[in-house]
Amino acid sequence: MPKLLVIRQYDIVVLTIIYYKISAPLHNFIFLEVPLKQYSKDHGLDNTCYYVDDGFTGTNFNCPGFQKMIDDIELGYISVVIVKDLSRLGRRYDMVGYYTDTYFPDMDVRFIAVNNNIDSDEGESEIAPFKNIINEWYARDISKKVKLSYRIRGNLGEPISPPPYGYIKSPDNPKKWIVDPEAAKVVKDIFRMCLEGKGNETIAGILQEQKVLTPTAYWVAKGIRKGGKKTNPDPYKRNNSTIESILSKQEYCGDIVNFKTYKKSFKHKVRRDNPPEKWVIFKDVHDPIIDRDTFEQVQKLIQKTKRRAPKPENGEKSMFADLLYCAECGNKLWYHTNTVNKEIHYFSCSNYKKDTRGSCESRHYIRADAVEEVVKMELRRLARFLQTNEEEFADLLARKTNADMIAEQKRLEDELNRSIFRNESITTFFSKLYEDNVSGKLSDEMFMELSHKYEVERFELKSTIKDCK
């Protein structure tokens, strides 16, 4: 079968190309990047196709275009990967090094970085590892500058997060929030209903009955760009957590609250909650939606209704909790204890429309002891099947076990190869650092900092290699 070449890019400015070359016709993609297209033409690489990851950072290798390319490599389609330079493949030196020095050669894929004069057919490049480090340093430096900019702006009282539901950016000054009357009315209703003693589920149900759009659906309807999931089968159904989040936002008092979340590193995309003592609060910056007395009263009510730990008299949680799903709608079955008779434990559909404003017509009630009996019956049936059809049972079990083992083995092998390669690369980096330090190209302070960094990484890699093996 003819193999493929692939084209992909990380951003709008620079086009990264990986070429396809197959007998079947491909879709035609038109881009303004002439030099790389000309390079492919000059080298007899035609019928090109692009994998696009527009808007994704170079430190992220889980973007859809890149993963689609990896899937096609696994299928044996791709024979050549061409990029403008190494930074277009990525800005994480460990991951880029793994793909260029281990993964691509193992999959018999030729790799070319045009501007770096790197071609795997001409042998290994000694300069590539250092270029990868420089590319990551660039990403790290940009991340530090952005963080510093946010820190300065946040400490000066500028809002560093998008305005919450109920506010919009001022058309005259994007650093100032103004009240959005339509959404602000909903926020006021939520606080009012909370003070009336209604719970989050009740409030959410009332808003759903009144056909009030969820915040995300409202922003989409108004053309306001926000993150998060854009599609929802029911634009009026909101979760309890949405109500809880609105009731806890101090911004509705007219305050700016900065640094509520943080990221551990530019390599980690998940934001974590900062403890309240690290927040920076500026009071009475914009027009309030909720007066401060009302907000404080609501906070006292919220504290009284926080989710409590399971009561000891309810017994231990069932071993089947979080494992059972509704056969009709596919949602989880929730585990409950009867309020009158604590000996009765049961499961019911979490999407039952009368309990949770869901779409499931039936509660699908089933007692926990009944589930246990069903499982026991199935185990006894399997035991009888094993006694009468031992060879067939062993064959079925082996096929299932082998499939799981192969998948896990492949994952561990990939992780092991990456770690071994990286561990070997660090030895080379140490030698180069020492030479640069002796020759005066690298200061003692920088040498010690980088040496410590590599030593810590090597210790972690040794642990990973041992675990994988």
C-alpha positions as CSV (number, residue, x, y, z in Angstrom):
1,M,0.0,0.0,0.0
2,P,1.4,3.5,-0.9
3,K,2.2,5.5,2.3
4,L,1.0,8.9,3.2
5,L,2.6,12.2,3.9
6,V,0.9,14.7,6.2
7,I,0.6,18.5,6.6
8,R,-0.3,20.3,9.9
9,Q,0.0,23.6,11.6
10,Y,0.0,25.0,15.2
11,D,-0.9,28.6,14.4
12,I,-2.0,31.0,11.7
13,V,1.4,32.6,11.2
14,V,3.6,29.6,10.4
15,L,2.4,26.5,8.4
16,T,3.8,23.2,9.5
17,I,3.6,20.5,6.9
18,I,3.5,16.8,6.9
19,Y,2.8,15.2,3.5
20,Y,0.4,12.5,2.3
21,K,1.1,10.6,-0.8
22,I,-1.5,7.9,-1.6
23,S,-3.2,6.5,-4.7
24,A,-6.7,7.4,-3.5
25,P,-7.7,11.1,-4.1
26,L,-7.6,13.4,-1.2
27,H,-9.4,16.7,-0.4
28,N,-7.7,19.8,-1.7
29,F,-6.5,22.3,1.0
30,I,-5.4,25.8,0.0
31,F,-3.0,27.8,2.2
32,L,-1.0,30.9,1.7
33,E,2.3,29.3,2.8
34,V,4.0,29.1,-0.6
35,P,7.7,28.1,0.3
36,L,6.7,24.8,2.0
37,K,4.4,23.9,-0.9
38,Q,7.2,24.7,-3.2
39,Y,9.6,22.6,-1.2
40,S,7.2,19.6,-1.5
41,K,6.9,20.2,-5.3
42,D,10.6,20.4,-5.8
43,H,11.2,17.1,-4.0
44,G,8.5,15.3,-5.8
45,L,6.0,15.2,-3.0
46,D,2.5,16.0,-4.4
47,N,-1.1,15.3,-3.5
48,T,-0.7,17.0,-0.1
49,C,-3.1,17.1,2.9
50,Y,-3.1,19.2,6.0
51,Y,-3.7,18.4,9.7
52,V,-4.6,21.6,11.4
53,D,-4.4,22.5,15.1
54,D,-5.1,26.1,14.8
55,G,-5.1,28.0,18.1
56,F,-3.5,25.2,20.1
57,T,-0.3,25.9,22.0
58,G,2.9,24.1,21.0
59,T,3.3,22.5,24.4
60,N,0.0,20.5,23.9
61,F,0.4,17.2,22.1
62,N,-3.2,16.1,22.8
63,C,-4.6,18.4,20.1
64,P,-7.0,16.7,17.6
65,G,-4.9,17.2,14.4
66,F,-1.7,15.8,16.0
67,Q,-3.5,12.8,17.4
68,K,-5.2,12.1,14.0
69,M,-1.7,12.1,12.5
70,I,-0.4,9.7,15.0
71,D,-3.4,7.4,14.4
72,D,-2.6,7.4,10.6
73,I,1.0,6.6,11.4
74,E,-0.2,3.7,13.4
75,L,-2.2,2.5,10.4
76,G,0.9,2.6,8.3
77,Y,-0.2,5.4,6.0
78,I,2.4,8.1,6.7
79,S,5.9,7.9,5.3
80,V,7.3,11.4,5.6
81,V,6.7,14.2,8.2
82,I,7.9,17.7,7.1
83,V,7.8,20.8,9.3
84,K,9.1,24.3,8.7
85,D,11.3,24.0,11.9
86,L,11.3,22.0,15.1
87,S,9.2,24.5,17.0
88,R,6.3,23.8,14.6
89,L,6.2,20.2,15.8
90,G,6.1,21.3,19.4
91,R,7.8,23.3,22.2
92,R,8.3,20.5,24.7
93,Y,11.8,19.2,24.3
94,D,11.1,15.8,25.9
95,M,8.1,15.1,23.7
96,V,9.6,16.4,20.5
97,G,12.8,14.4,21.1
98,Y,10.8,11.3,21.7
99,Y,8.9,11.6,18.4
100,T,11.9,12.6,16.2
101,D,14.4,10.2,17.7
102,T,12.4,7.3,18.8
103,Y,8.8,7.2,17.6
104,F,9.3,8.2,13.9
105,P,12.3,5.9,13.3
106,D,10.4,3.0,15.0
107,M,7.4,3.6,12.7
108,D,9.8,4.0,9.6
109,V,8.7,7.6,9.1
110,R,11.1,10.1,7.7
111,F,11.3,13.4,9.5
112,I,12.4,16.7,7.9
113,A,12.7,20.2,9.5
114,V,13.4,22.5,6.6
115,N,14.8,25.6,8.2
116,N,16.9,23.5,10.7
117,N,18.4,21.4,7.9
118,I,17.3,18.3,9.7
119,D,16.5,15.1,7.7
120,S,16.4,11.8,9.4
121,D,17.6,10.1,6.2
122,E,20.9,11.9,6.6
123,G,21.4,10.5,10.1
124,E,20.9,11.9,13.6
125,S,21.2,15.6,14.2
126,E,23.5,16.5,17.1
127,I,22.1,20.0,17.3
128,A,18.4,19.0,17.4
129,P,18.2,18.3,21.2
130,F,19.6,21.8,22.0
131,K,17.2,23.5,19.5
132,N,14.3,21.6,21.3
133,I,15.5,23.0,24.6
134,I,15.7,26.5,23.2
135,N,12.2,26.1,21.8
136,E,10.9,25.1,25.2
137,W,12.7,27.9,26.9
138,Y,11.0,30.2,24.5
139,A,7.6,28.8,25.5
140,R,8.6,29.0,29.2
141,D,9.8,32.6,28.8
142,I,6.6,33.7,27.1
143,S,4.6,32.0,29.9
144,K,6.7,33.8,32.6
145,K,6.1,37.2,30.8
146,V,2.4,36.5,30.5
147,K,2.1,35.5,34.2
148,L,4.1,38.6,35.2
149,S,1.7,40.8,33.1
150,Y,-1.3,39.2,34.7
151,R,0.2,39.6,38.2
152,I,0.9,43.3,37.6
153,R,-2.6,43.9,36.2
154,G,-4.3,41.8,38.9
155,N,-2.5,43.7,41.7
156,L,-3.5,47.0,40.1
157,G,-7.1,46.2,40.3
158,E,-7.8,45.2,36.7
159,P,-10.1,42.2,36.2
160,I,-8.0,39.4,34.8
161,S,-10.9,37.0,34.3
162,P,-13.9,37.3,32.0
163,P,-17.0,39.0,33.5
164,P,-19.3,36.6,35.2
165,Y,-22.9,36.0,34.2
166,G,-24.7,39.3,34.9
167,Y,-21.9,41.5,33.6
168,I,-20.4,42.3,30.2
169,K,-17.4,44.3,29.2
170,S,-17.9,48.0,28.6
171,P,-17.8,48.9,24.9
172,D,-15.8,52.0,25.8
173,N,-13.3,50.3,28.2
174,P,-12.9,46.5,28.0
175,K,-11.1,46.6,31.5
176,K,-14.4,47.8,33.1
177,W,-17.5,45.7,33.7
178,I,-21.0,47.0,33.2
179,V,-24.3,45.4,34.3
180,D,-26.2,43.3,31.7
181,P,-29.8,44.0,32.7
182,E,-31.3,40.8,31.3
183,A,-28.9,38.5,33.0
184,A,-28.7,40.6,36.2
185,K,-32.4,40.1,36.7
186,V,-31.9,36.3,36.7
187,V,-29.0,36.7,39.2
188,K,-31.3,38.8,41.5
189,D,-34.0,36.2,41.3
190,I,-31.6,33.4,42.3
191,F,-30.5,35.3,45.4
192,R,-34.1,36.2,46.2
193,M,-35.2,32.6,46.0
194,C,-32.3,31.5,48.1
195,L,-33.2,33.9,50.9
196,E,-36.8,32.5,50.7
197,G,-35.4,29.1,51.7
198,K,-35.4,27.4,48.3
199,G,-32.6,25.0,47.6
200,N,-30.3,24.9,44.5
201,E,-32.3,22.1,42.9
202,T,-35.6,23.9,43.4
203,I,-34.2,27.2,42.1
204,A,-32.8,25.4,39.0
205,G,-36.2,23.7,38.4
206,I,-38.1,27.0,38.6
207,L,-35.7,28.7,36.1
208,Q,-36.1,25.7,33.8
209,E,-39.9,25.9,34.0
210,Q,-39.7,29.6,33.2
211,K,-37.5,28.8,30.1
212,V,-34.6,30.9,31.4
213,L,-31.5,30.1,29.3
214,T,-28.4,28.7,31.1
215,P,-25.4,31.1,31.2
216,T,-23.6,29.3,28.4
217,A,-26.7,29.2,26.2
218,Y,-27.4,32.8,27.0
219,W,-23.8,33.8,25.9
220,V,-24.2,31.8,22.7
221,A,-27.5,33.5,22.0
222,K,-26.0,36.9,22.6
223,G,-22.9,36.2,20.5
224,I,-20.6,36.6,23.5
225,R,-17.4,34.5,23.2
226,K,-16.9,32.3,26.3
227,G,-15.1,29.0,27.0
228,G,-16.8,25.7,27.8
229,K,-19.2,23.4,26.1
230,K,-21.3,25.2,23.5
231,T,-23.9,22.6,22.8
232,N,-26.6,21.3,25.2
233,P,-29.6,19.2,24.4
234,D,-31.7,21.4,26.8
235,P,-30.5,25.0,26.9
236,Y,-32.8,25.6,29.9
237,K,-31.5,22.8,32.2
238,R,-28.8,24.0,34.6
239,N,-27.0,22.0,37.2
240,N,-27.1,22.7,40.9
241,S,-23.4,23.6,40.7
242,T,-24.3,26.5,38.4
243,I,-26.7,27.9,41.0
244,E,-24.1,27.3,43.8
245,S,-21.4,29.1,41.8
246,I,-23.6,32.2,41.2
247,L,-24.6,32.4,44.9
248,S,-20.9,32.4,45.9
249,K,-19.5,35.1,43.6
250,Q,-18.4,38.1,45.5
251,E,-18.2,40.0,42.2
252,Y,-21.9,40.6,42.3
253,C,-21.3,43.1,45.2
254,G,-19.3,45.3,42.8
255,D,-15.9,43.8,43.7
256,I,-13.0,42.5,41.6
257,V,-11.6,39.2,42.9
258,N,-8.3,38.2,41.2
259,F,-6.1,35.1,41.4
260,K,-8.9,32.7,42.4
261,T,-7.2,30.0,40.3
262,Y,-3.7,29.2,39.1
263,K,-1.7,26.7,36.9
264,K,1.2,24.7,38.3
265,S,3.2,25.1,35.1
266,F,2.9,26.2,31.4
267,K,2.9,22.5,30.6
268,H,-0.2,21.9,32.7
269,K,-3.5,23.1,31.3
270,V,-5.7,22.3,34.3
271,R,-6.4,25.3,36.6
272,R,-6.5,24.7,40.3
273,D,-8.3,26.6,43.0
274,N,-6.2,29.1,45.0
275,P,-6.9,29.3,48.8
276,P,-9.0,32.4,49.7
277,E,-6.1,34.0,51.5
278,K,-4.2,34.3,48.2
279,W,-7.0,36.1,46.5
280,V,-6.6,39.9,45.8
281,I,-9.9,41.7,46.3
282,F,-10.7,45.3,45.3
283,K,-14.1,46.5,46.6
284,D,-16.7,48.7,44.9
285,V,-15.0,48.8,41.5
286,H,-18.1,48.4,39.4
287,D,-21.9,48.7,39.9
288,P,-23.2,46.0,42.2
289,I,-26.1,43.6,41.2
290,I,-26.5,42.3,44.8
291,D,-26.1,44.5,47.9
292,R,-23.5,43.4,50.4
293,D,-25.9,42.6,53.2
294,T,-27.9,40.3,51.0
295,F,-24.7,38.6,49.8
296,E,-23.6,38.0,53.4
297,Q,-27.0,36.6,54.4
298,V,-26.8,34.1,51.5
299,Q,-23.3,33.0,52.4
300,K,-24.5,32.2,55.9
301,L,-27.3,30.1,54.4
302,I,-24.9,28.3,52.1
303,Q,-22.6,27.4,54.9
304,K,-25.5,25.8,56.8
305,T,-26.5,23.7,53.8
306,K,-23.1,22.4,52.7
307,R,-23.1,18.8,51.7
308,R,-22.5,16.7,54.9
309,A,-20.6,13.5,55.3
310,P,-22.7,10.3,55.1
311,K,-24.3,9.4,58.4
312,P,-22.8,6.4,60.2
313,E,-26.3,4.9,60.7
314,N,-26.8,4.7,56.9
315,G,-24.1,2.0,56.8
316,E,-21.3,1.5,54.3
317,K,-21.6,2.6,50.7
318,S,-22.5,-0.2,48.3
319,M,-19.7,-1.8,46.3
320,F,-21.9,-1.2,43.2
321,A,-22.1,2.5,43.7
322,D,-20.9,4.5,40.6
323,L,-21.0,1.2,38.6
324,L,-24.7,1.0,37.7
325,Y,-26.3,2.9,34.8
326,C,-29.8,3.3,33.6
327,A,-30.7,1.0,30.7
328,E,-33.1,3.6,29.2
329,C,-31.1,6.9,29.3
330,G,-27.6,5.8,30.1
331,N,-27.2,8.0,33.2
332,K,-25.8,6.8,36.5
333,L,-28.0,5.2,39.1
334,W,-27.7,7.0,42.4
335,Y,-27.3,5.1,45.7
336,H,-29.8,6.0,48.5
337,T,-30.7,4.9,52.0
338,N,-34.3,4.8,53.0
339,T,-35.0,7.6,55.5
340,V,-37.5,5.6,57.6
341,N,-35.9,2.1,57.4
342,K,-32.1,2.5,57.4
343,E,-31.8,-1.2,56.5
344,I,-33.2,-0.6,53.0
345,H,-30.7,0.7,50.4
346,Y,-31.5,1.2,46.8
347,F,-30.5,2.7,43.5
348,S,-32.5,5.1,41.2
349,C,-32.0,6.9,38.0
350,S,-30.2,10.2,38.3
351,N,-32.0,11.5,35.3
352,Y,-35.5,10.8,36.5
353,K,-37.6,13.8,35.3
354,K,-39.7,14.1,38.5
355,D,-36.7,14.2,40.8
356,T,-34.0,16.0,38.8
357,R,-35.7,17.7,35.9
358,G,-34.3,15.0,33.7
359,S,-35.7,13.2,30.7
360,C,-36.1,9.6,32.0
361,E,-39.7,8.6,32.3
362,S,-39.1,6.1,35.1
363,R,-37.2,6.2,38.3
364,H,-35.8,2.7,37.7
365,Y,-35.8,1.8,41.3
366,I,-33.9,-1.3,42.4
367,R,-32.8,-2.4,45.8
368,A,-29.2,-2.9,46.6
369,D,-29.7,-6.4,48.0
370,A,-31.6,-7.3,44.8
371,V,-28.5,-6.2,42.7
372,E,-26.3,-8.4,45.0
373,E,-28.6,-11.4,44.3
374,V,-28.5,-10.8,40.6
375,V,-24.7,-10.7,40.6
376,K,-24.6,-13.9,42.7
377,M,-26.9,-15.7,40.2
378,E,-24.6,-14.6,37.4
379,L,-21.5,-15.8,39.2
380,R,-23.2,-19.2,39.9
381,R,-24.2,-19.4,36.2
382,L,-20.6,-18.7,35.1
383,A,-19.3,-21.3,37.6
384,R,-21.7,-23.9,36.0
385,F,-20.5,-22.9,32.6
386,L,-16.9,-23.3,33.7
387,Q,-17.6,-26.8,35.0
388,T,-19.3,-28.0,31.8
389,N,-17.4,-26.0,29.2
390,E,-14.0,-25.4,30.7
391,E,-12.0,-25.0,27.4
392,E,-14.6,-22.6,25.9
393,F,-14.7,-20.5,29.0
394,A,-10.9,-20.4,29.2
395,D,-10.8,-19.3,25.5
396,L,-13.3,-16.5,26.1
397,L,-11.5,-15.3,29.2
398,A,-8.1,-15.4,27.4
399,R,-9.3,-13.3,24.5
400,K,-10.7,-10.7,26.8
401,T,-7.6,-10.6,29.0
402,N,-5.2,-10.6,26.1
403,A,-6.9,-7.6,24.5
404,D,-6.7,-5.6,27.8
405,M,-3.1,-6.7,28.3
406,I,-2.0,-5.7,24.8
407,A,-3.5,-2.2,25.2
408,E,-1.8,-1.7,28.6
409,Q,1.5,-3.2,27.3
410,K,1.6,-0.8,24.4
411,R,0.9,2.2,26.7
412,L,3.7,1.1,29.1
413,E,6.1,0.5,26.2
414,D,5.5,4.0,24.9
415,E,6.0,5.5,28.3
416,L,9.1,3.3,28.9
417,N,10.7,4.3,25.5
418,R,10.1,8.0,26.1
419,S,11.6,7.8,29.6
420,I,14.7,5.8,28.5
421,F,15.3,8.2,25.6
422,R,15.0,11.2,27.8
423,N,17.2,9.7,30.4
424,E,19.9,9.0,27.8
425,S,19.5,12.6,26.5
426,I,20.1,14.1,29.9
427,T,23.6,12.5,30.1
428,T,24.5,14.3,26.8
429,F,23.1,17.6,28.1
430,F,25.2,17.3,31.3
431,S,28.3,16.9,29.2
432,K,27.5,19.8,27.1
433,L,26.6,22.0,30.1
434,Y,29.9,21.1,31.7
435,E,31.9,22.0,28.5
436,D,30.0,25.3,28.2
437,N,30.6,26.2,31.9
438,V,34.4,25.4,31.6
439,S,34.7,27.5,28.4
440,G,32.8,30.4,30.0
441,K,29.8,30.2,27.7
442,L,27.6,29.4,30.7
443,S,27.7,31.1,34.1
444,D,28.2,29.1,37.3
445,E,24.8,30.2,38.5
446,M,23.0,29.0,35.4
447,F,25.1,25.8,35.4
448,M,24.0,25.0,38.9
449,E,20.4,25.8,38.2
450,L,20.2,23.6,35.1
451,S,22.2,20.8,36.7
452,H,19.8,20.7,39.6
453,K,16.8,20.6,37.2
454,Y,18.3,17.7,35.2
455,E,19.2,15.8,38.3
456,V,15.7,16.1,39.7
457,E,14.3,15.0,36.3
458,R,16.7,12.1,36.1
459,F,15.6,10.8,39.5
460,E,11.9,11.0,38.4
461,L,12.7,9.2,35.1
462,K,14.5,6.3,36.9
463,S,11.4,5.8,39.1
464,T,9.2,5.9,36.0
465,I,11.4,3.4,34.1
466,K,11.4,1.0,37.1
467,D,7.6,1.2,37.4
468,C,7.1,0.6,33.7
469,K,9.4,-2.4,33.6
